[in-house]
Amino acid sequence: MTAKEPGRKSAKRVPNKTILEERRFKPPKGFEESKGMPGVYMNADYRAYMQNMLGLKVEDAKAAAEVSPMVKAMADELSTIHLPEWVRGGRRIAEPTRFTIEQSVRLAQYLVDDRGWSQNLDDERLRWVPTPNAGPGDMGIHIERNDDGTWPTPDPEDFYDIEKIIMSKSQTGWIAAHPCGVKAEATSKAQAHADASQKLLSMIEIAKTLNEKEASTDDEA
């Protein structure tokens, strides 16, 4: 265990002199300095947890290259699951959410190869669609299959619905946040909401323009 680490030097002024004092940091009992990251301390349990998680991700990536297409498809579904809002008896029980599953390849291989699970695309009723150009943590939306068996093309306004803006108080004013990642902050609640709304409208226009270009390209082909 590293007992001491060089700390910041502080200047102490006395008449006609400046004395530099060096203060050393002593980590809590059970914490050790991380190799390769000076100044970062971890206890043994957290270090073991991180090593285990990193090892599982590496093993999962290796396993994904050795499984059947069906297992790979299920592993992709299980790695990050997006659930729509939960409605029972006409009452909303839970909001849309997302969560990840570690060792998704291992779980998928068990379900498909050992338990005999398979996906019947004819029975698929809902499908998750990511928000265009969204970053990590994207909630996306779910679309419902048409009666003729085809899937609708989502309207950009479905991804950037202004009614989904969430307002919260901050130390300096208000924050307006949207599930797609758009955020705006202002001193007044109305201004924060207006700024976020304007950003969403701009993204809607961009998405519609891209859709029109893609449709035009498809027609020409």
C-alpha positions in Angstrom: 0.0 0.0 0.0 1.2 3.4 -0.8 1.4 5.3 2.5 2.1 8.8 1.1 1.8 10.7 -2.1 3.4 14.0 -2.9 0.7 16.6 -2.6 0.4 20.2 -3.6 2.8 22.8 -2.4 1.4 25.7 -0.6 3.1 29.1 -0.1 3.3 30.6 3.4 4.2 34.2 3.4 6.3 35.8 6.2 7.9 39.2 6.2 10.5 39.4 3.4 10.3 35.6 2.9 8.2 33.0 1.1 8.3 29.5 2.6 7.0 26.5 0.6 5.3 23.8 2.6 4.7 20.3 1.1 1.6 18.5 2.2 1.4 14.7 1.7 -1.8 12.7 1.2 -2.3 9.6 3.2 -5.0 7.3 1.6 -7.6 5.5 3.8 -6.8 2.1 5.2 -7.2 -0.6 2.6 -6.7 1.6 -0.5 -3.8 1.3 -2.9 -2.5 3.5 -5.7 -3.6 2.3 -9.1 -0.7 1.3 -11.4 -0.4 3.5 -14.4 -2.7 6.1 -12.8 -0.8 8.1 -10.2 -3.0 9.7 -7.6 -5.9 7.3 -8.1 -6.6 4.9 -5.2 -8.7 1.8 -5.2 -9.5 -0.8 -2.5 -9.1 -4.5 -3.3 -12.8 -5.2 -3.8 -13.3 -2.5 -6.4 -10.1 -3.4 -8.2 -11.2 -7.1 -8.4 -14.7 -5.9 -9.6 -13.2 -3.8 -12.5 -10.8 -6.5 -13.5 -13.7 -9.0 -13.6 -15.9 -6.7 -15.6 -13.2 -6.0 -18.2 -12.4 -9.7 -18.4 -16.0 -10.6 -19.0 -16.3 -8.0 -21.8 -13.2 -9.3 -23.5 -14.4 -12.9 -23.2 -17.9 -11.9 -24.5 -16.3 -10.3 -27.6 -14.3 -13.4 -28.3 -17.3 -15.6 -27.8 -19.4 -13.5 -30.2 -17.0 -14.4 -33.1 -17.5 -18.1 -32.5 -21.3 -18.5 -32.3 -24.0 -19.2 -34.8 -25.9 -16.3 -36.5 -29.0 -17.0 -34.4 -27.1 -16.8 -31.2 -25.3 -13.6 -32.4 -28.7 -12.0 -33.2 -30.1 -12.8 -29.7 -26.9 -11.6 -28.1 -27.3 -8.3 -29.9 -30.9 -8.0 -28.6 -29.8 -8.9 -25.0 -26.7 -6.7 -24.7 -28.9 -3.5 -24.4 -32.6 -4.0 -23.9 -35.1 -1.1 -24.6 -38.5 -1.5 -23.0 -41.5 0.6 -24.0 -43.8 2.1 -21.5 -45.7 -0.5 -19.5 -49.5 -0.2 -19.6 -51.8 -2.5 -17.8 -55.6 -2.1 -17.7 -55.4 1.3 -19.3 -53.0 2.5 -16.6 -49.4 3.4 -17.1 -47.3 1.4 -14.7 -43.8 2.3 -15.9 -42.0 4.7 -18.2 -39.8 3.5 -21.1 -36.4 2.3 -19.9 -33.2 0.7 -21.0 -30.7 -1.7 -19.3 -27.7 -3.8 -20.3 -27.0 -7.4 -19.6 -23.4 -8.5 -19.0 -22.3 -11.8 -20.8 -25.1 -11.4 -23.3 -23.3 -13.9 -25.7 -23.1 -16.5 -23.0 -26.8 -16.1 -22.1 -27.9 -16.1 -25.7 -25.9 -19.3 -26.4 -27.6 -21.0 -23.4 -31.1 -19.9 -24.4 -30.7 -20.9 -28.1 -28.4 -23.9 -28.0 -29.4 -25.4 -24.7 -33.0 -24.3 -24.1 -34.1 -24.3 -27.7 -35.4 -20.7 -27.8 -35.8 -19.1 -31.2 -37.3 -15.9 -32.7 -40.4 -16.0 -34.9 -40.3 -12.8 -36.9 -43.9 -13.4 -38.0 -45.0 -12.8 -34.4 -43.0 -9.6 -34.0 -45.4 -6.8 -33.1 -43.1 -4.0 -31.8 -39.6 -3.0 -33.0 -37.2 -0.6 -31.4 -35.7 2.2 -33.5 -32.7 4.3 -32.4 -32.8 8.1 -32.5 -30.9 9.4 -35.6 -27.3 10.4 -34.7 -27.9 9.7 -31.0 -25.2 9.0 -28.5 -24.9 6.5 -25.7 -27.9 6.1 -23.5 -30.4 6.7 -26.4 -33.9 5.8 -25.5 -35.2 5.7 -29.1 -38.8 4.8 -29.8 -40.8 1.7 -30.5 -42.8 1.3 -33.7 -45.8 -1.0 -34.1 -46.2 -3.2 -37.1 -48.8 -2.3 -39.7 -51.8 -4.6 -40.3 -50.4 -5.7 -43.7 -47.2 -6.9 -42.1 -45.0 -4.0 -43.1 -43.2 -1.6 -40.7 -43.8 2.1 -40.8 -41.1 4.8 -41.2 -41.0 6.8 -38.0 -41.8 10.5 -38.2 -38.9 12.6 -37.0 -41.3 14.3 -34.6 -41.8 11.0 -32.8 -38.1 11.1 -31.8 -38.1 14.7 -30.8 -41.5 15.1 -29.2 -41.5 18.5 -27.4 -44.0 17.1 -24.9 -41.3 14.8 -23.5 -39.2 17.7 -22.3 -38.5 17.3 -18.6 -38.0 20.5 -16.5 -35.8 20.6 -13.3 -34.5 23.3 -11.0 -30.8 24.1 -10.9 -28.7 26.3 -8.7 -28.7 29.1 -11.3 -32.2 28.6 -12.8 -33.9 25.9 -14.8 -32.8 22.9 -17.0 -34.9 21.5 -19.8 -33.8 18.0 -20.9 -35.2 15.6 -23.5 -34.7 11.8 -23.6 -32.8 12.2 -27.0 -30.0 14.1 -25.2 -31.1 17.7 -26.0 -30.6 20.0 -23.0 -30.9 23.7 -22.4 -30.4 25.8 -19.3 -31.6 29.3 -18.5 -32.5 31.5 -15.6 -36.2 31.2 -16.3 -38.2 28.1 -16.7 -39.9 29.4 -19.8 -36.6 30.3 -21.5 -35.0 27.0 -20.8 -38.1 25.2 -22.3 -38.1 27.5 -25.3 -34.4 27.0 -26.0 -34.8 23.2 -25.8 -37.8 23.3 -28.0 -35.9 25.3 -30.6 -33.1 22.7 -30.6 -35.7 19.9 -31.1 -37.4 21.8 -34.0 -34.0 22.2 -35.7 -33.3 18.5 -35.3 -36.7 17.6 -36.7 -36.1 19.8 -39.8 -32.7 18.2 -40.4 -34.1 14.7 -40.0 -37.0 15.5 -42.5 -34.5 16.8 -45.0 -32.4 13.6 -44.8 -35.5 11.5 -45.2 -36.5 13.4 -48.3 -33.0 12.9 -49.8 -33.1 9.2 -49.0 -36.6 8.9 -50.6 -35.4 10.7 -53.7 -32.4 8.5 -54.0 -34.5 5.4 -53.7 -36.9 6.6 -56.4 -34.0 7.2 -58.8 -32.6 3.8 -58.1 
